[in-house]
Amino acid sequence: MPEPLSSALVEFRALRFGYGARVILDGVSLSIPRGKVTALMGASGGGKTTILRLIGGQYRAQQGELRLYGEDGFQDVGRLDAAALYAARRRMGMLFQFGALFPDMDLFDNVAFPLREHTDLPESLIRDIVLMKLNAVGLRGARALMPSQVSGGMARRAALARAIALDPELVMYDEPLTGLDPISTGTAAQLIRQLNDAMGLTSIFVSHELEQTFTIADHVVILANGRVATEGTPEHVRQSTDPLVKQYVNALADGPVRFHYPGPSLEQDYGSAPDVPQRKERVH
């Protein structure tokens, strides 16, 4: 009998990764559910983008496994040879921070690029696919514009059209909502949700936009101190009693995440605590 379809598309098993002596992910175990929108959240430097790079095979885990489900069951991405890794990447789409469009190509050619690079399709069929993808993000009429001629929100949507050009199973988004105006933020968030459902995708996105993220995500993972602080539905995460999660979700200034980077005391640096200048009263 064939193996039943896994409910998870990606699994992390006790995965450890760092840069030199600096540990970023310390024994992380989590599952990315198939067909769902999963948000990776947490304070800056917590390893969210690193997770995307590990899934794409740009980085390899130092310990543990990162398993991607395919036709033959789960495979450890860190142990794939070059040919198998390229095959796995063809099942993925990636939307980089701020879009990362090729500046010397118009929007049409940006979206056509992966089709020309990875397939032998005739130009007539590539044209139809590109226009279909641009239409899905509302930019079919902007096909001839250069990236410098469109707004940040439009550039992000064009990059999304490029990310789905090869009809991937998995689409990863690195801060797709950052730096956009409220209208563009809402549009981008709804596109992630709509495309995930319409195309049967599995989506993973890194985000700091709490309101929009909790509106569209099925599954939220909060990373902190190299580990998973909590995960679950948006409502489950909102109700978490973990002090760090509460601080993050409620945008509190005071909590486990401190304003000051750890360092010597004021006494050690100055010999004694520096005097704070007192405001003088103005004489009229």
Secondary structure by P-SEA (a helix, b strand, c coil): cccccccccbbbcbbbbbccccccccbbbbbbcccbbbbbbccccccaaaaaaaaacccccccccbbbbccccccccccccaaaaaaaaaabbbbcccccccccccaaaaaaaaaaacccccaaaaaaaaaaaaaaaccccccccccccccaaaaaaaaaaaaacccccbbbbccccccccaaaaaaaaaaaaaaaaaabbbbbbbbcaaaaaaacccbbbbbccccccccccaaaaaacccaaaaaaaaccccccccccccccccccccccccccccbbbbcc
